[in-house]
Amino acid sequence: MASNEKELSEVLSPLTKKEVAKIDKLNYVDFGFMIAYGFFIWLFMTLFNREIESNIMDKCRWLVLVVIIADILENIQLLKLSHFFENGLNNISSALYLLAIFTWLKWLLLAFLFLVIGNTFMKLSIPSKLTGSVLVIPFTLGLLAFFTKRPLHEDIFATSIFGCFFIITLYSMLYKKYLN
């Protein structure tokens, strides 16, 4: 994640205006993706909560709305930054500052939601306990990435979040048949 004008320039300067425009298009596509993944997590937590009646899962599922709002605001900052870069505008520090806030809010809340889901799974069957033990890992990785700001830690953390999406997708397909 770029944290200053120099780092942003290092990321974007090798790109042509067409390539930057393609990145902007991906950001617009991401608006649809965020609704899809947000609805999936909210629906998963809602439906699974009907099975197990977890008070914390019932309350925490509403944090998905905060995740979606943070993702929307993150994308707006990314679009601002590409506009600033294309037009040679200076003083982008406020957009970079807001980008960092919204990005970390989104990712750490996702990790927290997986932590809640994982801890809830720990109270269930052995396959659920194993699944839950994996779902709690990204929260620790997220804190490590946040405090160290090392790109490798950030990449591992982001990958772990994607892995959790994959895991709960599989879990939701296999739960009734094999895991409960």
LINTARA-V318866 format. One record per residue. N is the residue number from 1. RES is the residue in three letters. OMEGA is omega as a letter, one per 20 degrees, with the letter a starting at -180 (999 if undefined). Layout:
BEGIN
N	RES	OMEGA
N	RES	OMEGA
END
This chain:
BEGIN
1	MET	r
2	ALA	a
3	SER	r
4	ASN	a
5	GLU	a
6	LYS	r
7	GLU	r
8	LEU	r
9	SER	r
10	GLU	a
11	VAL	a
12	LEU	a
13	SER	r
14	PRO	a
15	LEU	r
16	THR	r
17	LYS	r
18	LYS	a
19	GLU	r
20	VAL	r
21	ALA	r
22	LYS	r
23	ILE	r
24	ASP	r
25	LYS	r
26	LEU	r
27	ASN	r
28	TYR	r
29	VAL	a
30	ASP	r
31	PHE	r
32	GLY	r
33	PHE	a
34	MET	r
35	ILE	a
36	ALA	a
37	TYR	r
38	GLY	r
39	PHE	r
40	PHE	a
41	ILE	a
42	TRP	r
43	LEU	r
44	PHE	a
45	MET	a
46	THR	a
47	LEU	r
48	PHE	r
49	ASN	r
50	ARG	r
51	GLU	a
52	ILE	r
53	GLU	r
54	SER	a
55	ASN	a
56	ILE	r
57	MET	r
58	ASP	a
59	LYS	a
60	CYS	a
61	ARG	r
62	TRP	r
63	LEU	r
64	VAL	r
65	LEU	r
66	VAL	r
67	VAL	a
68	ILE	r
69	ILE	r
70	ALA	r
71	ASP	r
72	ILE	a
73	LEU	r
74	GLU	a
75	ASN	r
76	ILE	r
77	GLN	r
78	LEU	r
79	LEU	r
80	LYS	a
81	LEU	r
82	SER	r
83	HIS	r
84	PHE	a
85	PHE	a
86	GLU	a
87	ASN	r
88	GLY	a
89	LEU	r
90	ASN	r
91	ASN	r
92	ILE	a
93	SER	a
94	SER	r
95	ALA	r
96	LEU	r
97	TYR	r
98	LEU	r
99	LEU	a
100	ALA	a
101	ILE	a
102	PHE	r
103	THR	a
104	TRP	r
105	LEU	a
106	LYS	a
107	TRP	a
108	LEU	r
109	LEU	r
110	LEU	r
111	ALA	r
112	PHE	r
113	LEU	r
114	PHE	r
115	LEU	r
116	VAL	r
117	ILE	a
118	GLY	r
119	ASN	r
120	THR	r
121	PHE	a
122	MET	a
123	LYS	a
124	LEU	a
125	SER	a
126	ILE	r
127	PRO	r
128	SER	r
129	LYS	r
130	LEU	r
131	THR	a
132	GLY	a
133	SER	r
134	VAL	a
135	LEU	a
136	VAL	a
137	ILE	a
138	PRO	r
139	PHE	r
140	THR	r
141	LEU	r
142	GLY	r
143	LEU	r
144	LEU	a
145	ALA	a
146	PHE	a
147	PHE	a
148	THR	a
149	LYS	r
150	ARG	a
151	PRO	r
152	LEU	r
153	HIS	r
154	GLU	r
155	ASP	r
156	ILE	r
157	PHE	a
158	ALA	r
159	THR	r
160	SER	r
161	ILE	r
162	PHE	r
163	GLY	r
164	CYS	r
165	PHE	r
166	PHE	a
167	ILE	a
168	ILE	r
169	THR	r
170	LEU	a
171	TYR	a
172	SER	r
173	MET	a
174	LEU	a
175	TYR	a
176	LYS	a
177	LYS	a
178	TYR	a
179	LEU	a
180	ASN	999
END
